[in-house]
């Protein structure tokens, strides 16, 4: 079985995704309180999420982090953080 298809890999992505989705809801809600029609919350989440993904990848690759940690933080956390805006 491929390491990326292991139960631990799925659990890592799920936990990271849950945390990222909650973080997106909080950040988006706080920023969107401006009351304007422009979706500043979505913009803030996508910009900060992209920046965070770049920083995390640089850090995780340089430290040779465990695959499950990389999955949890990149696909899970950053993915959940930026993608939930599609459904909002």
HELIX and SHEET records of a PDB file:
HELIX    1   1 UNK A    3  UNK A    5  5                                   3    
HELIX    2   2 UNK A    7  UNK A   31  1                                  25    
HELIX    3   3 UNK A   32  UNK A   34  5                                   3    
HELIX    4   4 UNK A   40  UNK A   62  1                                  23    
HELIX    5   5 UNK A   67  UNK A   70  1                                   4    
HELIX    6   6 UNK A   71  UNK A   78  3                                   8    
HELIX    7   7 UNK A   79  UNK A   83  1                                   5    
HELIX    8   8 UNK A   84  UNK A   86  5                                   3    
END                                                                             
